[in-house]
């Protein structure tokens, strides 16, 4: 039995492509996902009307759903609220902002908030992972289940991407997920779809980024992605908006890893933080 995930991100209500956002509902219903994932930035500026629109749209998406916040889901231009209560509006209109989980036959999915309302660095929009809750994630006893971790920012920066996640503790978090045998890390933020092997993980584990359904495109058309995981392979397919309908775009057919043993990360004599590339 395959696991089917619809992966959307960076809708940016207030700056969304309205026709694409509407058409995505029918396209995802036709895909019949095991789980619908929205990996952050539901709004453009964290305004109440944007959250209300996002909440109405989410209610029309197929269930079950997992949703996690992005940096734009804070009161973007209200500095006191963004610093003191960054996710109050998100919690009111969308749901839990810290961590959520979903388990079904053949699937274990977990989220953790990588967005912050304020940080002690100039670019507060970059990501950060709290390592204590990351290490505390329980994945269950089913070693055959597809293990999926979801946050907004890519944990490892992508060479050539138009923006970076800049995630504090990103490398450390990726190593914890590799240790746990996580199959997929699903993220957004860069607005361009991608698939990369998880550094330090055993073969067959991947970081997967979804595109955007907003006007804030960065070289790729608005899109979402579908993921179909079977016993031995994982298919990732970009569903690109043509202006009229969603059509198949870039796709990847990937070997799925087996077992829960991590590949080599470092050996004696390697510098601290060194991660071996897996070919």
C-alpha positions in Angstrom: 0.0 0.0 0.0 1.4 3.4 -1.0 1.4 6.6 1.1 0.3 9.7 -0.8 1.1 13.2 0.5 0.0 16.5 -1.0 2.6 19.1 -0.1 1.8 22.8 -0.4 3.7 25.8 1.0 3.9 29.6 0.9 0.3 30.3 -0.1 0.7 33.9 1.1 -3.0 34.9 1.4 -3.0 38.6 0.7 -0.7 37.9 -2.3 -2.0 34.6 -3.5 -2.7 33.5 -7.1 -6.4 33.3 -6.5 -7.2 30.9 -9.4 -4.4 28.6 -8.6 -5.4 28.5 -4.9 -9.0 27.6 -5.8 -8.0 25.0 -8.4 -5.6 23.3 -5.9 -8.5 22.1 -3.9 -10.0 20.0 -6.7 -6.5 18.8 -7.9 -5.7 17.6 -4.4 -9.1 15.9 -3.9 -8.4 14.1 -7.2 -5.0 12.9 -5.9 -6.7 11.5 -2.8 -3.8 12.0 -0.3 -3.2 10.0 2.8 -2.1 13.3 4.3 -2.2 17.0 3.2 0.8 19.0 4.4 1.1 22.8 4.3 4.6 23.9 5.3 4.1 27.5 6.4 3.6 31.0 5.1 -0.1 30.8 4.8 -0.3 34.6 4.9 1.6 37.5 3.4 1.7 39.9 6.4 0.1 38.0 9.2 -3.0 40.1 9.1 -6.4 39.0 10.5 -8.2 39.1 7.1 -5.4 37.0 5.6 -5.7 34.4 8.4 -9.4 34.2 8.0 -9.0 33.6 4.2 -6.4 30.9 4.9 -8.6 29.2 7.5 -11.5 29.1 5.1 -9.3 27.6 2.4 -7.7 25.0 4.7 -11.1 23.8 5.8 -11.8 22.9 2.1 -8.6 20.9 1.7 -8.7 17.1 2.1 -8.1 15.7 5.6 -6.2 14.7 7.5 -4.0 17.8 7.4 -0.8 18.9 9.1 0.0 22.6 9.0 3.0 24.4 10.4 3.8 28.2 10.6 6.2 30.2 8.5 7.9 33.5 9.2 5.2 35.4 7.3 2.6 34.0 9.7 3.7 36.5 12.3 2.4 40.1 12.5 4.9 41.1 9.9 4.8 44.9 10.3 3.6 45.1 13.9 6.9 44.9 15.7 5.7 44.7 19.3 3.2 41.9 18.5 5.8 40.1 16.3 8.3 40.2 19.2 6.0 39.4 22.1 3.1 37.2 20.7 4.3 36.2 17.2 1.9 33.3 16.8 -1.2 34.4 18.7 -3.1 35.0 15.5 -1.9 31.8 13.9 -3.1 29.8 16.9 -6.5 31.6 16.9 -7.3 31.0 13.3 -5.2 28.0 12.2 -4.2 25.8 15.2 -1.2 24.7 17.2 1.9 26.6 16.3 4.6 24.6 18.1 4.4 20.9 17.1 1.8 18.5 15.7 1.8 14.9 14.7 -0.1 12.4 12.6 0.1 8.6 12.5 -1.7 6.1 10.3 -0.9 2.7 8.8 2.5 3.1 7.0 3.0 6.8 8.0 4.4 8.8 10.9 4.5 12.6 10.3 5.7 15.2 12.7 6.0 19.0 12.6 8.1 21.6 14.5 8.0 25.3 14.2 11.1 26.7 12.5 9.8 30.3 12.4 10.5 33.1 14.9 8.9 36.5 15.4 12.2 38.0 16.5 15.8 36.8 16.8 19.2 38.4 17.9 20.3 38.8 14.3 19.6 41.3 11.5 17.5 38.9 9.3 14.8 37.7 11.8 13.0 35.9 8.9 15.6 33.1 8.9 14.8 29.8 10.6 15.7 28.3 14.0 15.2 24.9 15.5 14.8 24.2 19.2 16.9 21.1 19.7 15.3 19.9 23.0 11.8 19.3 21.3 13.6 18.0 18.2 15.4 15.3 20.2 12.2 14.5 22.0 10.2 13.6 18.9 8.9 10.0 19.2 8.5 8.1 15.9 6.6 5.0 17.1 7.5 1.4 16.8 6.7 0.7 13.1 10.0 0.5 11.4 8.2 0.2 8.0 6.3 3.4 8.3 7.3 6.4 6.2 8.8 8.9 8.6 8.1 12.5 7.6 9.3 15.7 9.3 7.8 19.0 8.4 8.9 22.6 9.1 9.0 25.8 7.1 12.7 26.5 6.5 15.0 24.1 4.7 17.4 22.8 7.4 20.3 22.7 5.0 20.9 25.7 2.7 20.5 24.9 -1.0 23.3 25.9 -3.4 22.0 28.4 -5.9 18.6 29.0 -4.2 17.2 32.5 -4.5 16.9 32.7 -0.7 18.3 30.6 2.2 16.7 29.1 5.3 19.7 30.2 7.4 18.4 27.8 10.1 20.1 28.0 13.5 20.9 24.4 14.5 19.9 23.3 11.0 22.8 20.9 10.6 22.3 19.5 14.1 18.6 19.0 13.5 19.3 17.2 10.2 21.7 14.9 12.0 19.0 14.1 14.6 16.5 13.3 11.9 19.1 11.2 10.1 19.7 9.2 13.3 16.0 8.6 13.6 15.9 7.2 10.0 13.5 10.0 8.8 12.6 9.3 5.1 11.5 12.8 4.1 12.0 16.4 5.4 9.3 18.6 3.8 9.8 22.3 3.8 9.0 25.5 1.9 10.3 29.1 2.2 12.5 29.2 -1.0 9.4 29.1 -3.4 11.1 26.7 -5.7 10.6 22.9 -5.6 13.7 20.8 -4.9 14.8 17.3 -3.9 18.1 16.6 -2.2 19.6 13.7 -0.2 19.6 14.4 3.6 23.2 14.9 4.5 24.6 12.2 6.8 21.6 10.0 6.3 21.5 6.5 4.9 20.7 6.3 1.2 17.1 6.8 0.3 16.3 9.7 2.6 15.5 13.1 1.1 14.8 16.8 1.8 11.9 17.9 -0.4 10.9 21.5 -0.9 7.5 22.7 -2.3 6.9 25.7 -4.5 4.5 28.6 -3.8 0.9 29.4 -4.8 1.6 33.1 -4.5 2.6 36.0 -6.7 6.0 35.9 -5.1 7.5 33.4 -7.6 11.3 33.2 -7.8 11.9 31.7 -11.2 9.4 28.8 -11.0 5.7 28.9 -11.8 3.2 28.6 -8.9 2.9 25.0 -7.9 2.4 22.4 -5.2 3.8 18.8 -5.1 2.5 15.3 -4.8 4.5 12.6 -3.2 3.8 8.9 -3.6 5.8 6.5 -1.5 5.8 2.7 -2.2 7.8 -0.1 -0.6 10.9 0.6 -2.7 10.5 4.0 -4.3 9.3 7.6 -3.7 7.8 9.6 -6.5 7.8 13.4 -6.2 5.9 15.3 -8.8 5.5 19.1 -9.2 2.1 20.2 -10.2 2.7 23.5 -12.0 0.1 26.2 -12.6 -0.3 27.2 -16.3 -2.7 30.1 -15.6 -5.6 27.8 -16.5 -4.9 24.5 -14.8 -2.3 22.4 -12.9 -0.1 20.3 -15.2 2.7 17.9 -14.4 6.1 19.7 -14.1 9.4 18.5 -12.8 9.4 15.0 -11.2 11.8 12.7 -9.4 11.6 8.9 -9.0 13.8 8.1 -6.0 14.9 4.8 -4.4 13.4 4.5 -0.9 15.7 3.6 1.9 15.3 0.5 4.0 16.0 0.0 7.7 16.7 2.7 10.2 20.5 2.7 10.2 22.2 6.0 9.5 25.0 6.3 7.0 28.5 7.5 8.1 28.6 11.1 9.3 32.1 11.5 10.6 35.2 9.5 11.3 38.1 10.0 13.7 40.1 13.0 12.5 37.3 14.7 10.7 36.7 18.3 11.9 33.7 19.1 14.2 30.5 19.5 12.2 31.9 17.6 9.2 29.3 15.7 7.2 30.2 13.2 4.5 28.5 13.4 1.2 26.7 10.3 0.2 27.1 9.5 -3.5 
